């Protein structure tokens, strides 16, 4: 059952029906989870345990990099377990949130097939998702956290402050404070959650301390950034924090006169790419990245936000330069800025 359309009240009950006879649920999001993935996974696990009495474990692959994300886990005491410490054979049900089967940044344990998928990204074209017991995939919604909030409203549940604060922060980060890719579902969820938020916890999450490496990465981005017409292209070269690629892309989108930002960086044999677009620029960031990569690597996103990953065969300095130069040419070609003279920031 795929629930892209239809009456709102069928969605949450369809989710519960898909899991009603299960004994133990494993909840996963994408590798290196972000606030929306962590919040929606936390909320789904809480909802299933409360409504069905089924024990749910929220696990994650990769690492949690960004200072705000680490603070979110610590302050809200999110019960997240590294997948390396989880025995998949203990579970007879699997839920994927803020991701889908077929995404390159999502690892599904062998012998476990998703019973539930809740996401807001454009599907990768995997027909298998149509055969799942429950799938609610809405690319018109800005955050998966908004969809989970809608479920709680439909079921008439009182949301605990920790869950509400996580969902609220998930919506804030994925919609940039309701400034991008926003739907009525996001606006309604934001209003519903606001009175329930723990203000002190939210302050601690949004204002964490950062290390000197954070500012070193910013310095590197400012040094390498070049402006081509209305586009900014920058590189972190090698980075010990792939989340900085997206964070720098968000930062450069604030530059006056900029319509597109492309930022990249190499982390442990994988080249990470983040694309940001000013609103209403006529081309979806996801489609732009699709045209640029031409089947290379993996990518995802929707609206004004997209990201991709390319496994590298040659991660030497020379190999990295060749990869970045090739991607830069492709981006400029697709954006129609091939003949633009690059400008430094200062």
QUIJOTA-V793786 format. One line per field, one symbol per residue. burial: # if it has 16 or more other ideal C-beta (glycine too) atoms within 10 Angstrom, else .. Layout:
BEGIN
burial=???
END
This chain:
BEGIN
burial=..#.......##.###.##..#..########################.###.#.######..######.###.##.#.#..#..#....#.##############.##....##########.....#..########.############......#..###############...####.##..##.##..###..##.##...........##.##..##############.#.#############....##########..########......###.###.##...##############.#..#....#..##..##.###.##.#.........
END
